[in-house]
Amino acid sequence: MTIKTVPTTPYSDQKPGTSGLRKKVPVFQQKNYAENFIQSIFDSLEGFAGETLVIGGDGRFYNREVIQLAIKMAAANGFGRVLVGRGGILSTPAASNVIRKNKAFGGIVLSASHNPGGPTEDFGIKYNIGNGGPAPEKITDAIFARTKSIDSYRIADVPDVNLDLEGTHEIEGMTVTVIDPVTDYAELMEQLFDFDAIRSLLAGGFRIVFDAMSAVTGPYAKEILENRLGATKGSVLNFMPLPDFGGHHPDPNLVHARALYETMMADDAPDFGAASDGDGDRNLIIGKGIFVTPSDSLAMLAANAHLAPGYAKGLAGIARSMPTSGAADRVAEKLGIGIYETPTGWKFFGNLLDAGLATICGEESAGTGSNHVREKDGLWAVLLWLNILAVRKESVIDIVRQHWATYGRNYYSRHDYEEVDSDAANGLIANLRDQLATLPGRSFGALRVETADDFAYHDPVDQSVSKNQGIRILFEGGSRVVFRLSGTGTSGATLRVYIERFEPDAARHDIDTQEALADLIAVADEIAGIKSRTGRTEPSVIT
């Protein structure tokens, strides 16, 4: 008998965040740390005997080792089949697709998303349910509860599976199939988008550049953009996934993708630029001479989605995270469809998508997606943009300006204060909560507070309630400031401050964003005491 039951002791710090458990690699390398969490996942589930489990990750450091553990533990716990991406690779949206296509019971996705990778950097484990989406809070709460009392884990004492060779293996009566990580995803994209129109666009001299940031989207972008759509060879940069992402931070924003931004702002820039993150679920969109904010991109994709075959019948609704700008709200209003405001975290979109209430979803943190999977999807957003550009035969900047002229512009920026002392960050939020009752009616220069609250979400599908999702301060005229602590970091706390101002006047759509938001930025510090409480004089990252 090769199945072993191994005694263990609990760790106290295994509470999943907005998308799984994320810690530094040395934390996961502690004795039984990863094993405890994986066993706690299995112990929190029911009815999976003989069922299929999907396993994959973004290729970061420690990915392969934990995949081998997960395979052996799945066998010992009674799964009937495991599907694993070749080389351990599966982008997060591709993993969601594999789960859905194969009617799997669920999946284990190994990623820390846009966080750095390497021997001393970040690693993560999350569980996705049978619809392909991240586990809801009732499951992650059960997993966390189990981690606090776990006393043993089960594992098959067998040799490692060769992850680099496609094919089938048997482990203790469980079938392990190593699959091509790209094929199924590429075929899904061909069903959603007009590849012939995009090929024609590219064949006509339209130039693109896609920075895969030495992360998981590289093989997908190389196959789809260059091999299937005919983009010039070399259009996909940094396409080889590396355990440390080449020493770079795989976050597609204007700081970590600065080289792409500068390329797109040059006089001889390509027509379209894009990037994706560590696990392939985020995107950066830059046209020649213009950066498209994620909030604007969501609104513009929704307004034009009918131009792609997969969405030709229209949208059921649009969902956005609470901190995301209200640009999509005006699109939904014009289309006469529902708009849903959820907490941050893609898992909150799952119920809306499954119930057919929403078709396209998005977050200001560079995540957009649709009902084709149950994760945000970076390359999907890029392909939808290309489909729109191919049909409209206009430049990115022209599409953006026409959208603003039609709907108004939401000046929007996010200020991140990273690795802030946790006590200081929690104290800042607590102080804001103490002010909520007295803020309405107060004036700060020309800005007058209309309402202030701690956002709570009432799910229209299952009636669940998620409280304490972010402090909102709304001013008369449509401006607002939002404060929340991120759940995606691995050390200290990340304070995110979201600043938004709506401008209906097209004559005022060319102001520098930080200048347009200057008064709100000052008021945000005045109300929250960011400088005095954190000691930070400026954000770590501005997007």
N, C-alpha and C positions, 0 to 999 in steps of 0.2 A: 504494500500500500504506500503510495507516494504522497498522499495528502497528509499534511501535518497541521496540528493545532498548536500554535505558538503562544505561550503566555506573554502578556504585555501589561504595561501600566499607562494610564491616561496622560495626555498633555492638556493643559488648561487653555491653550491659545488657538484652538482649531475652529473658531467661529467663522463660517463663510461670510464674505462681504457681498457686494452687489453682484459679483460674478465668480463665485467659488472661493476657495481658500488660496490666498497668495502670501508667500513668505520668501525670505532670502533662501538661496540654495542650501547654505550650511544648516539652516533650520530643518529643511526637509531631509537632510542627510543624517540627522540625529537617529539613533537607534529606534526603529519601528515607527518613526513619525509618519512617513507616507503610508505604511501598512495600516496603521491605526485609522487614518482618515478613509482609506479605501474600504476597509472592513466596516467602518461606521456607515458608509454609503450603502453597502450591501445589507447591513443589519437594519437599515431604515426602510428597505423596500420589501414588497411582498409579491409573490406570484411570478417570479422570474425563472423558475426551474425549467431548464430546457430552452429558454428564450435566447434571443440574439443581443449581444452587447457590442457597440461600436467603440473603438479606442483609437485615438490619434492625438497629435499635438502639433505645435508650431516649430518643432525642431530645435528649440532652445536647449541650453546646457541642462543635463540631467533628464532630458525627455526620454531617451531610450531606456535608461535604467528603470524608470518608473513604469514605462509601458510593459516591460517584462514582468515586473511585479504584478501589475494589474491583470495581465493575461493569466498568470499562474493562480492568482487569487480568484479570478472569475471562474476558472475551472474547478477550484476547490469548493466554491460556494454554489455550484450547480448550474451555471449557465450552459446552454447547449452549443452556442456558436459565438465566436468573436470575429468581427471584421476589423482589420487594422490597416492603416495606410502604409504603403511601401516606404521604408526608411523611418517609419513612425510618423510620417507627415500626413496631416489632414488640416486644412484651414478650418476655422470655426464654422463658417457657413457651409463648407463642403461636408463637414461632419454632420451638421444638421440635415443636409440633403441625404446623406447615406442612411441616417437613422430613419428618415421618412420613407425613402424609396424601398428599403428592405423591411419596413414595418418592425424595426428593432424595438426591444423593450426600452432601451435608453442608450446612453453613451457616456464615456469618460473622456473629457477633453483636457489635455495637459497644456496649459498656457497661462502666461501672466499678461496676455494681450499686448498693449503698447509699452509695457515696462521693459527696461534693459535686461539682457541675458548675459550669462557667464558664470564662472565658478563662485563668485561672491554676489551675484546679482539676483534677479527675481525668478521665481518658479510658481506654478499654480496648478491646482486640480479643481475641476468643476464637474458636476453631474448634470447631464441633459436628459429630459424625460422623453417619452415615446413620440411626442409631437415634434421633437427635434429642438425644442427650446430649453433654456436654462431651468433648472428645478425651481418651482415656486417656493415661497417662504415656508410653507408648512412642511416641505420636505427638508429644506436646508436647516430649519429649526430642529427637526427630528435628528438629522445627522449630527448637529452640534451637541444635542443632548446625549447622543450615544457616545460621542468622543470623550465625554466627561466620566463615563462609567465603564468603558471597554476594558476587558481583561484578557482577551485573546484574539488572534486572527487565524484564518485558515489559508493555506497556500499549498500548491502542488510542488513537490520537490523534484523538478524536472529540468532538463537543459533549456537554455534560452532558445527562443524561436528566431530563425533567420529572417529579420525584418526587411532585408534588402532584396529578397527574391520572392516574386509573386507566386502564390501557390497555396496549397492547403496542408495543414498539419493536424495531428490528433494529440490532445493532452487530456488524459484521464476521462476519455469519452466525450470531450468537447472539441469541436472543430474550430481551428484557427485558420482564417483565410486572409492572406496578405493581398491587398487590392491596389490597383493603380489609383492614386489619390485624386487624379485630375479628370479622368474620363467622364464619370457620371456628372460632375459639376459642369463641365464644358457642354455636355449634351443638354443639360437643363437651360443653360444660357442661350443655346441655339433655339430652344422652344419659345423663349420669352422675347427675343430681340430679332430685328430684321438684319441678319448678318449680310445679306446681299447688298442692302443699302449702305451698310457701314463699309463693306469691301469697296463699293463704288466711290464712297467718300475718300477713303485712303488711297485708292488707285488714282484719284484725280489730283493728288499732290498735297492733300491735307496731312499735316505732320503732327505726330503725337509723341509724347515722352511719358513713360510710366516708371516711377522709382519704386521698386519692390522692397527697398531698404534692407536688403540681405535677409529677408524674412520669408514667411511661408507663401505669400502670394506669388512669388517669383515664377515657380513652375506653371501656375495657372495662367498668369499673364503672358508668359512666353508662348504657351500653347495656343491660347485664344487670340491674343492681339497680333502676334507675329505669324504663327503657323496657320491659323484658321481664317483670320481676317486680312492678312497680308500687309500689316504694318511693316515698315522698313526694318530689316534686321538691325538690332542695336537700339530699337525704340524702348525696349524694356531694360532698365538699368538695375544693377545689383540684384540679379534674379536668382542667385544661388543662396538658399537658406543656410545660414551659418549659426553655430551654437551661441555665439556672442554677438550676432547681427553685425559682424565686422567691427565691433567696438563702438558702434553707434547706438543711439537711442531710437528704436523703431516706432516713433510716434509721428504720424503725418501732420505736423503743424508747422507754422512759419518759423519756428526756432530750429527744430530738428530736421526739417526738410528745406533748409534755407537755400541750399544750392539749386534745388528745383525752382524755388521762387525766383531766384536771381536769373535763372535761365529763361523763365517765362516773362520776365520784365524787360529783357533785352530787345533791342530793335529788330534783331533777326530771330526772335523767339519762334518756337513751334506754335501751331494753332491751338493745341490743347495739352495740358499737363496734369498729371495725377500721381498719387502715391497711395500706398496702403500700409498697414501697421504690422506688428509682430505676428498676429494670428489671422490677419486677413479680413477683419470685420469692420475696419474703419477706412475712411477715404479722405483724401485732400483733392480738391478740384481747383485748378487755376487755368484760366484762359489767357490768351496772349494779352498781357497788360492788365489783367484783373484777377484778383483772388476772390473766389466765391465762398462766403462763409457757409459752414455746415447748415445753419438755420435757413439761409437763403436757398441753398442747394435743395433742401427738403421741399421748400415751397415751389421752387421752379420745376423740380422733377414731378411733383404732384400735378402741377398745372399743365404739364406737357406729356404726362405718362400715356395718354391715349394714342400718341404717335407710335408707340411700340406695340407689336402684335399681342403680347401677353396682357396688355392693359387696354386694348382697343374698345372694350365694352364699358370702360369707365371705372371709377373707384367707388367702393362701398363707403369709405371714410378715411380719414387721416388721423394718425395718433402721433403725439409728440411728448417728450419728457417735459416736465414743468419748467426747468431752466431754459429750454429751447425757446427761441424768440417766437412771437405771435405771427410771423410772416405766413406760416401755413394756415393759420386760422382764417385769414382773409381769402385764401384760395378755396378752402372748404366752404366758406359762406357763399362765394360766387358760384361754386359748382352745386350748391344745395345738398351737401353731404355732411355727415357727422364729423366733429372734431373732438378728440379725446386727449385730455391732459393727464399724464401719469407721472409717478415718481421716476427718478433716474434708475435705470436697470432694464435691460431688454426683456427680462422675464415678465414685466408688467404688460407688455404688448401681446403676449401669447394668448391670453383669454380673448382679447379683442379680435385677433386674427382668426383663432379657431371658431369664434362665434360668427364670423363674417361681417363684423361691424367695421373693421378697418382693412384697407388693402396696402397702404404705404405708411411706414413709420419712420421716425427719425429722432436723433438726439443731437444737441449742440456739440457734443464731444466727438463729432465726425463720424457718427454711425447712422446709416440709412439702410432701409431694407423694405421688403414687401412680404406678401403671403406665400412666396415661393419657398421659403424656408422659415425657421423660427429663430433666426439670429440676424443681426445686422450683417451687411455684406458689402465690403469695399469694392470689389471688382464689379459686382452687379450695378452699383451706382455709376461707375465709370462707363459701363456698357450702355446704360440707359441714357447718359449724357451724349454718348457717341451716336446712339440711335436718333435722339432728338436733333442733334446737329446735322445728321445726314438727311433728315426729312425737311427740316426748316431751311437748310442751306444758308444759315446765318452764322456769324461768329458768336463766341461765348459772350463777349462784351455787349454785343447788340441784343442778345436774348436777355441778359441781365438788366440792361437799361430799359428795355420795353416792359419787363416785368415790374420794375420799380414804378414806371410811369402809370401802369395799370393799377397796381395794388398799393403803392406807397412803399417807402423804404424803412425797414427796421434797422437803425444803427445799433450794432450789437457787439459786445466784447466780453471775453471771460478773462479774469485775472486770477491766476493760480499762485498761491503761496505754499510752496512745497516743503515737506519735512519740518513743519512748524511744531514746536513743543506741544505735545498732546494736551497737557493740562491748560496751556494758554489758549489753545484752539477751542477746547470744550468750554472754557470760561467765557470766551467771546460769544459763543452761541448761546450759552445760558443767559448772559447779560442781554442779548438781543431778545430772547424770549420774555425776559422780565419787562422789556419796554413795549411789548406788543399792544398792551391795552391803552397806553398813553400816546402812541405815535400818531394815530389818525387825527387829522386836523392841524397838526403842527406844520409850520412852514420853515423851510431852509432856503433862504434867498427867494428865488422865484418859484421854487418847487414846494408844493403843498401835498402832504401825505393824505391819500384818500382812504386806503385800507392797509392793514398789516396783519399777517397771520403766519402760523406754522403749518405748512401745506399738509393736508391729509387727503388720501385718495380713497374713494369709495368705488370699488370695482363693480361696474354695471352688470357683469356676467355672474360672478360667484358671490357678490355682496360682501367680500372681504374688505377690511379697512386697514390701510397702512398710514400710520401717523408719523409725525416728526420728520418730514421729508425735505425740509428746507424752509428758511425764513424768507417770506416775501414782503417787500415793501413797495406798494403801488402808489404812484403819484397821479394827481389829476392831469389829464391830457394823454395818458397812455404810457408814460415812462415807468420804469420799475428797476429795482435792485433786488437780487436774490443772493442769499448766503447759504452755503451748505458745506459740510465736511465730506470729502470723497471717501468712497469705500474701496478704491482700487489701488491704493498705495500699500507699501510693505513696511515702511518705517515712519515714525512720527505721524503727523496729520497733514493732510493737504486741504487748505481752506480755499474754496472756490467762490469767487464773487462774480456774479453775472450782471451786466449793466446793459440796459436797453432803452432806446428812445425811438418812438415812431415819428416819421417825417412824411406827411402826405404831399408836400410841395415839391414837384419835380425840379424846380429851380434850386432846391437845396439838397440835391442828392449827390453832390460831389465834394462834400466837406470831409476832411480827414476824420476817420472814425473816432480816434481818441480825443480829437478836438471837439467833435460833436457831442461827446459824452463827458466832457471835462467837469461840468457842474455836478453830474450824477456821481462821478468817481469821487469827487471831494466830499459830497454828502454821505456816500457810503462809508468813508473813513470816519467822518464826524459822528455818525450814528453808532458804528460798530467799534470804533477805537482800534482799528487794525494796527496802526503804527505803535500805539502805546501798549497794546496787549501782546503783540507778537514780536515786537522789536524790528519788524521788517519795514524798510522805507519804500520798497517797491516790490512788485510781484516777481516770482521766479520766471513765469511764462505769461505772455499776453497773447491771446488769440482772438 
